[in-house]
Amino acid sequence: MAQNRRNGLSTVSKNSFRRSLGVIVVLISCLISSEVSSETILFKSGKSITGVIKEKTDKSIILDVGLDVPMTYYLDDVKDILSDKTHKANETDGSGDKQADALEKEGLNLIELGQMQEGLSLLKKAIDLSPQADRHLNLGSVLFGNGVAAFKQGQKDKALRIFQDSQQELEKAISLFDKKTQQMFLGQAYFMLAEMQSQGFGNIHEANKLYEQSLFFYPNPAAERALKQLNQ
């Protein structure tokens, strides 16, 4: 493993980064739609999770949290369900926030259309206007994907520079997210940091800690597989 890292991107790294890109695509899609449809489930245990309710009965809810399959939770374990719309309705919505929301939405749409530099520019402008956790996570996620793409193309130095920029955005997002109600996003931010340390910077010790931190906040199967692989 160590020799492979010194010589470039290993087969294991390529597979891991391919998995990472899938997670990021799902995450960004979730963030784009979260303004209008996300709910935070507060459990009696003190844990919480954010996603989109796909189905609800008198006994359970099925929640799309951006993984391979929706998750089912029993209402007996649920303390409360908070709608993101409710949160926003209770907040003071300044003109700066509205403008930043519009810039961010346009930027993400441009990125999906392949206009990367234009999209990144708008994401950065949105952060300048209204520096919120999800905005930093959006930008950090896109930069992470760009770093993965550069690495797979053999542009290691470029990839590492992009990863450093992504790391700054993700760490800023982590410092701003609410640890009780936004655990899914915290878990994903830590997961991306772990992937960069493991596959990009080759710091296995730090990667282990970050994967464990990711799993502390959110049961991400990709993080579980990566952590198991590192410790084999």
VMD Tcl script that draws the C-alpha trace (Angstrom):
set ca {
  {0.00 0.00 0.00}
  {2.72 2.49 1.00}
  {4.79 1.70 -2.08}
  {1.78 2.15 -4.33}
  {1.08 5.58 -2.85}
  {4.65 6.72 -3.48}
  {4.44 5.63 -7.10}
  {1.09 7.27 -7.76}
  {-2.57 6.44 -7.36}
  {-3.06 2.75 -6.54}
  {-5.88 0.52 -7.75}
  {-7.34 0.64 -4.24}
  {-7.21 4.43 -4.33}
  {-8.96 4.55 -7.69}
  {-11.74 2.32 -6.44}
  {-12.10 4.36 -3.25}
  {-12.20 7.65 -5.12}
  {-14.79 6.23 -7.52}
  {-16.93 5.41 -4.48}
  {-16.29 8.90 -3.11}
  {-17.54 10.59 -6.26}
  {-20.80 8.69 -6.03}
  {-21.27 9.86 -2.45}
  {-20.55 13.46 -3.43}
  {-23.03 13.43 -6.32}
  {-25.74 12.21 -3.94}
  {-24.73 14.72 -1.27}
  {-24.83 17.72 -3.59}
  {-28.20 16.61 -4.98}
  {-29.47 16.36 -1.42}
  {-28.16 19.83 -0.60}
  {-29.74 21.34 -3.71}
  {-33.16 19.96 -2.78}
  {-32.85 20.49 0.97}
  {-34.14 24.08 0.84}
  {-37.67 22.89 0.09}
  {-38.04 19.30 1.21}
  {-35.74 18.21 4.03}
  {-36.80 17.19 7.52}
  {-34.75 16.59 10.65}
  {-35.76 13.56 12.70}
  {-35.02 13.94 16.41}
  {-34.81 10.59 18.21}
  {-35.51 9.91 21.87}
  {-31.92 8.67 22.18}
  {-30.65 12.19 21.47}
  {-29.46 11.40 17.93}
  {-30.85 13.09 14.83}
  {-30.81 12.65 11.08}
  {-31.76 14.85 8.14}
  {-33.29 13.71 4.87}
  {-36.41 13.61 2.73}
  {-39.44 11.68 3.97}
  {-40.55 9.36 1.16}
  {-43.36 7.61 3.05}
  {-44.98 7.89 6.47}
  {-47.42 5.55 8.25}
  {-48.83 5.48 11.75}
  {-45.91 3.27 12.81}
  {-42.88 4.24 10.74}
  {-41.28 6.64 8.27}
  {-39.09 5.93 5.26}
  {-36.35 8.53 4.92}
  {-34.12 9.21 1.92}
  {-30.80 10.29 3.44}
  {-28.67 10.05 0.32}
  {-27.48 6.45 0.70}
  {-28.03 3.49 -1.60}
  {-31.49 2.72 -0.19}
  {-34.01 4.67 1.93}
  {-33.91 4.07 5.67}
  {-36.91 2.99 7.78}
  {-37.37 4.36 11.31}
  {-40.09 3.52 13.83}
  {-42.12 6.39 15.25}
  {-41.88 4.89 18.73}
  {-38.21 5.91 18.66}
  {-38.90 9.42 17.31}
  {-39.19 12.42 19.58}
  {-39.98 15.07 16.96}
  {-39.85 15.81 13.22}
  {-38.67 19.28 12.27}
  {-39.29 20.62 8.79}
  {-36.58 22.74 7.19}
  {-39.38 24.96 5.91}
  {-40.43 25.64 9.49}
  {-36.91 26.66 10.44}
  {-36.68 29.04 7.53}
  {-40.09 30.56 8.22}
  {-38.99 31.38 11.75}
  {-35.72 33.00 10.67}
  {-35.20 36.58 9.55}
  {-34.60 36.28 5.85}
  {-32.40 39.23 4.87}
  {-31.80 40.36 1.32}
  {-28.20 39.12 1.54}
  {-29.38 35.59 2.32}
  {-31.88 35.64 -0.53}
  {-29.26 36.83 -2.98}
  {-26.78 34.23 -1.73}
  {-29.40 31.48 -2.09}
  {-30.02 32.50 -5.69}
  {-26.31 32.63 -6.50}
  {-25.70 29.25 -4.88}
  {-28.57 27.60 -6.72}
  {-27.41 29.02 -10.03}
  {-23.84 28.00 -9.31}
  {-24.78 24.39 -8.56}
  {-26.92 24.23 -11.67}
  {-24.02 25.52 -13.80}
  {-21.73 22.89 -12.30}
  {-24.24 20.14 -13.15}
  {-24.24 21.49 -16.73}
  {-20.44 21.25 -16.87}
  {-19.66 24.96 -16.47}
  {-17.33 24.38 -13.53}
  {-15.41 27.64 -13.22}
  {-18.51 29.79 -13.59}
  {-20.31 27.67 -11.02}
  {-17.44 27.80 -8.51}
  {-17.28 31.57 -8.86}
  {-20.96 31.87 -7.93}
  {-20.58 29.52 -4.96}
  {-17.75 31.67 -3.61}
  {-19.79 34.84 -4.10}
  {-22.68 33.24 -2.19}
  {-20.34 32.47 0.71}
  {-19.05 36.04 0.72}
  {-22.64 37.30 1.01}
  {-23.83 34.73 3.55}
  {-21.21 32.34 4.99}
  {-23.38 29.41 6.10}
  {-22.33 25.84 6.84}
  {-24.14 24.27 3.88}
  {-22.56 26.77 1.49}
  {-19.08 25.80 2.67}
  {-20.03 22.13 2.39}
  {-21.30 22.61 -1.17}
  {-18.08 24.32 -2.25}
  {-15.89 21.83 -0.38}
  {-17.75 18.91 -1.96}
  {-17.36 20.24 -5.49}
  {-13.66 20.95 -4.93}
  {-13.23 17.45 -3.54}
  {-14.75 15.99 -6.70}
  {-12.42 18.13 -8.81}
  {-9.44 16.90 -6.81}
  {-10.50 13.29 -7.32}
  {-10.83 13.89 -11.07}
  {-7.37 15.47 -11.24}
  {-5.87 12.57 -9.28}
  {-7.43 9.99 -11.60}
  {-5.96 11.90 -14.55}
  {-2.49 11.61 -13.04}
  {-2.27 15.30 -12.06}
  {-1.22 14.61 -8.47}
  {0.22 18.03 -7.60}
  {-2.87 19.79 -8.93}
  {-5.10 17.36 -7.05}
  {-3.34 18.00 -3.75}
  {-3.69 21.77 -4.17}
  {-7.41 21.38 -4.81}
  {-7.73 19.05 -1.83}
  {-6.17 21.69 0.41}
  {-8.79 24.20 -0.72}
  {-11.53 21.61 -0.20}
  {-10.21 20.81 3.26}
  {-10.48 24.46 4.31}
  {-14.11 24.64 3.17}
  {-15.08 21.34 4.83}
  {-13.45 22.26 8.12}
  {-15.28 25.58 8.06}
  {-18.56 23.77 7.41}
  {-17.92 21.43 10.33}
  {-17.34 24.38 12.65}
  {-20.72 25.87 11.66}
  {-23.04 22.85 11.49}
  {-25.29 22.10 14.46}
  {-24.02 18.85 15.97}
  {-27.48 17.82 17.18}
  {-29.63 18.46 14.11}
  {-27.26 18.30 11.12}
  {-25.40 15.07 11.78}
  {-25.71 13.65 8.27}
  {-23.86 16.61 6.77}
  {-21.23 16.49 9.51}
  {-20.71 12.80 8.79}
  {-20.28 13.44 5.08}
  {-17.84 16.32 5.67}
  {-15.68 14.13 7.90}
  {-15.92 11.32 5.34}
  {-14.51 13.51 2.57}
  {-11.71 14.73 4.84}
  {-10.88 11.11 5.64}
  {-10.81 10.15 1.97}
  {-8.40 12.98 1.20}
  {-6.09 11.98 4.04}
  {-6.20 8.29 3.13}
  {-6.03 8.36 -0.65}
  {-4.59 11.81 -1.37}
  {-2.17 12.75 1.38}
  {-1.42 9.19 2.50}
  {-1.93 9.95 6.20}
  {-3.52 6.70 7.38}
  {-3.49 7.61 11.08}
  {-5.41 10.83 10.48}
  {-7.74 9.09 8.03}
  {-8.66 6.51 10.66}
  {-9.63 9.22 13.12}
  {-11.69 11.06 10.53}
  {-13.54 7.94 9.37}
  {-14.39 7.18 13.00}
  {-15.59 10.75 13.48}
  {-17.74 10.44 10.37}
  {-19.35 7.27 11.71}
  {-19.91 8.90 15.09}
  {-22.26 11.35 13.43}
  {-23.76 9.20 10.71}
  {-23.87 5.46 9.77}
  {-22.36 5.82 6.30}
  {-21.66 2.39 4.73}
  {-18.92 3.90 2.55}
  {-17.08 5.10 5.66}
  {-17.54 1.71 7.31}
  {-16.05 -0.07 4.28}
  {-13.14 2.36 4.05}
  {-12.31 2.05 7.74}
  {-12.45 -1.76 7.55}
  {-10.19 -1.70 4.49}
  {-7.62 0.51 6.21}
  {-7.43 -1.80 9.21}
  {-7.09 -5.07 7.30}
}
mol new
graphics top color blue
foreach p $ca { graphics top sphere $p radius 0.5 }
foreach p [lrange $ca 0 end-1] q [lrange $ca 1 end] { graphics top cylinder $p $q radius 0.2 }
display resetview
